[in-house]
Structures are given as structure tokens and as C-alpha cells.
């Protein structure tokens, strides 16, 4: 079932990542994700507010829609994974990340996977599917 989630994200590469800042919701566009070791990974710069918000409250949600009237909503707990092989896989998956996160820029990419994830795929006709991962 993970393939269905990955396919939806691949077909709709800009998605929206939601965190909580204190008691206020914060949503911003993201573009990096990958499947690795059977888990759904995302990444962000450690210098960004989204990183600090995710560290403070790891309950996150991701959503995107397509032009057919379908959308996906993914929620779960962010678990950061600092392993070098995860970073290398992220750079392999999206080579542009290596240009942004390196010694020269001084920025570091933080990768995390979704634990206890639930993806909901729905459409305007009322179809609904829930996938736990």
C-alpha cells in the first residue's frame, strides 16, 4: 500500500506540510519525499522554523491534491533519522538537495520518516480509502 502513497505524491510533487507553532497551525509547501527501507521519508533544513516546530511537536500532517478532484492527507509522528545512508539516499533521490545542504552553504538536511502513519485518499464523489503504514 506504500506504493499507492508514493505514486500519489510523485504525481503531485508539491505538497503542503503542516506543523504547530505554539497553539497556531503553520502550513508550507514542500517538495522532497522518498520511500526508503519501507518507510515514507521527508526532509527539511535544520535552519528552518518547520524543523524547530517538528522537534517541539512531532505530530505532523501532509496534504496535496490533483486536478481530478482527488486528495491525500498523511498524518503521523515525525521520527528524525540522522544516519548517513539516509542522507545519501535523499541526495540520490533529489540531487538538487546536495546543492542546498553541504559544507559550503553551512546548512544541514534533517530527514525524518512518518511513524504510526495514516494516509487518507478521497475525492469529490465521496470515495475514501484509509491506509495505515
C-alpha positions in Angstrom: 0.0 0.0 0.0 3.0 2.3 0.4 3.3 2.3 -3.4 -0.1 4.0 -3.7 1.0 6.8 -1.3 4.3 7.2 -3.1 2.6 7.3 -6.5 0.2 9.9 -5.4 3.0 12.1 -4.2 5.1 11.6 -7.3 2.2 12.6 -9.5 1.6 15.7 -7.3 5.1 16.8 -6.4 4.2 20.0 -4.5 2.5 19.1 -1.2 1.7 21.0 2.0 3.4 20.3 5.3 1.6 21.3 8.5 3.1 21.8 11.9 2.1 23.5 15.1 3.8 26.7 16.4 2.7 27.0 20.0 -1.0 26.8 19.5 -1.1 28.1 15.9 -1.1 25.9 12.8 1.6 26.5 10.2 1.5 25.2 6.6 4.0 25.5 3.9 4.8 23.9 0.5 7.3 21.1 0.4 8.7 19.1 -2.4 11.0 16.3 -1.1 9.9 12.9 -0.1 11.2 9.3 -0.6 10.4 5.8 0.2 13.3 4.1 1.9 13.5 0.8 3.9 9.7 0.5 3.7 9.2 3.9 5.3 7.9 7.3 4.0 10.6 10.0 4.5 10.6 13.7 4.2 13.3 16.3 4.8 13.9 19.9 5.7 16.7 22.2 6.6 17.7 22.3 10.2 17.8 26.1 9.9 14.1 26.4 9.2 11.2 27.1 11.5 9.5 23.9 10.3 12.4 21.9 11.8 12.1 23.6 15.2 8.3 23.2 15.2 8.6 19.5 14.2 11.2 18.9 17.0 8.9 20.6 19.5 5.8 18.7 18.4 6.4 15.7 16.0 2.7 15.3 15.2 2.6 16.4 11.5 0.3 16.3 8.5 0.9 16.4 4.8 -1.6 17.0 2.1 -1.9 17.6 -1.7 -4.5 17.3 -4.4 -4.6 16.5 -8.1 -6.6 18.0 -11.0 -9.0 15.1 -11.0 -10.6 16.2 -7.7 -8.7 13.7 -5.5 -6.5 14.5 -2.5 -4.3 12.7 0.0 -3.9 13.6 3.7 -1.0 11.9 5.5 -0.6 12.1 9.3 1.7 10.6 11.9 4.6 11.2 14.1 7.9 12.5 12.6 10.9 10.5 13.7 14.2 12.0 12.7 16.8 9.7 11.2 20.4 11.1 11.2 22.0 8.1 9.5 24.5 8.9 6.7 22.9 6.3 4.4 19.5 8.1 4.7 21.2 11.4 3.8 22.9 9.8 0.8 19.6 8.3 -0.4 18.0 11.7 -0.1 20.7 13.3 -2.2 20.4 10.4 -4.7 16.6 10.8 -4.8 16.7 14.6 -5.3 20.2 15.7 -6.4 19.3 19.4 -6.0 19.3 18.9 -2.2 23.1 18.4 -2.3 23.5 21.9 -3.7 21.5 23.4 -0.8 22.8 21.3 2.1 26.5 21.0 2.2 29.6 22.3 4.0 29.8 25.3 1.6 26.3 26.5 2.5 26.7 25.5 6.1 23.1 24.1 6.0 22.2 20.6 7.1 19.3 18.5 5.8 17.2 16.8 8.5 15.4 13.7 7.3 12.5 12.0 9.1 10.1 9.2 8.5 6.4 9.0 9.5 5.7 6.6 12.3 2.2 5.3 13.0 1.2 6.9 9.7 -2.3 7.0 8.2 -2.9 8.2 4.6 -6.4 9.1 3.5 -7.2 9.3 -0.2 -10.5 10.8 -1.0 -12.3 12.6 -3.9 -15.2 14.9 -4.6 -17.5 12.0 -5.4 -17.2 10.8 -1.7 -14.8 7.9 -2.3 -12.5 7.4 0.6 -9.6 5.0 1.4 -7.5 4.8 4.6 -4.1 3.3 4.5 -2.2 2.7 7.7 1.6 2.3 7.5 
